[in-house]
Amino acid sequence: MRRRRWSHAARHAALVAICTLMLLPFYWVLKTAVTDENIYVYPPRLLPRDPHPYNFVDVWYLIPFPRYLLNSALVSGLTVAGNVVLNAMAAYALTRPFPGRRWVLLLLLSCMLIPFQATIIPAYLITARMGLLNTYLGLALPMLSTIVCIFIYKSAFEAVPRSLIDAARIDGLSEWRIIARVLLPLSRPAIATNVILAFIWSWNSFMWPLIITRDADMQTLPLGLARFLSYMEDTTGALYAFVVMVLVPGIVVFLMAQSAFIRGLTAGATKG
Amino acid sequence: MSWLLSRWVVLPAAMAAIVLSWNLWVATHAGGVVEGRVVDAAGRAVPGAEVVLYGRSFVTNDERQRTRAGDGGIFRFTGNASHALQLQAEAPGLGRSERVTVRLLFRAQDTRLPTPLRLEGAPLRIGGAPS
């Protein structure tokens, strides 16, 4: 009994040590953001000396931070909405039998192997032809539907008993309403996973916004961070305050949906 | 009504309440008033001392306003629109003070210098060459 308790405690101690190690860079960013010390200062101080909030104030006023925040929030909102709706439709189609279904699945899986950088020129040309350059919809367009999230929905929909969908169909529900009224309410972890992944990918996206925005007013937070870095090379504190302000929304969204997110990612991992 | 207690409602509502409260606070304390006092090396008030306010412009500090200290060495600027400013005072025969940096929590925050500007530097003209 005592041996088991010791083993339990040792396991927890190891986990705490690993967590501390992984969280240390985040702590260091936060500590640097609330002080004026350089991140490379030697010897390093573990605790912040004379912490203050003024670096955050500098970031807010020295660049158009509220504008970047609004742009990022709008683009991420569009991306999340697109992923939740479009991926559900695609996933439902993939759970239904139709000729060439296996080929479509194979095509989608093989498309996941192609890096986004390789498709940037055609994506740019298509967006330009649609007249969406320098618009919010254009910024969100390549991520409105993502293959990984389609498969997360697909595995969640496949876990719903077939008889339930058949019963809904017998009751006269259309295919759209089966998705909206039966499948989506039973797939909340998959929705949470879609929301988090789409939000974080869109929030952190750098290259696509860099390519298709023309005006400074349309830039998103990662572009603003690059711009800020180019202007303020010597202000370590303000730079890391910017980093914290960019990170916080993603962390908040993740913390709000983390349990559902983990359930959504592990759904379908085990059978029986 | 249980959805009202969901974290997806409670957390955004709490954040909205904090943002609203902060904006109310800012709106009622953003008069752009900067007050302080000028004293000499012995700590005596210096009426008539010239005080200059520099506002932060990205990486430089540019002169925005100047005023003269009144009775008791008290000076007051109105209409400050910066969130980071510097203040410096000078009086003939007494030299000038150090440039004091004042960082505010928001633009145009009403503020009063906690310590007076002390004239004990070299007798130079503000922003110019040695006299």
Interface residues (C-beta under 8 A of the other chain):
Chain A: H52 P53 Y54 V57 D58 Y61 L62 Y231 M232 V252 M256
Chain B: R7 W8 L11 R56 F58 V59 H83 A84 R103 L104 L105 F106 R107
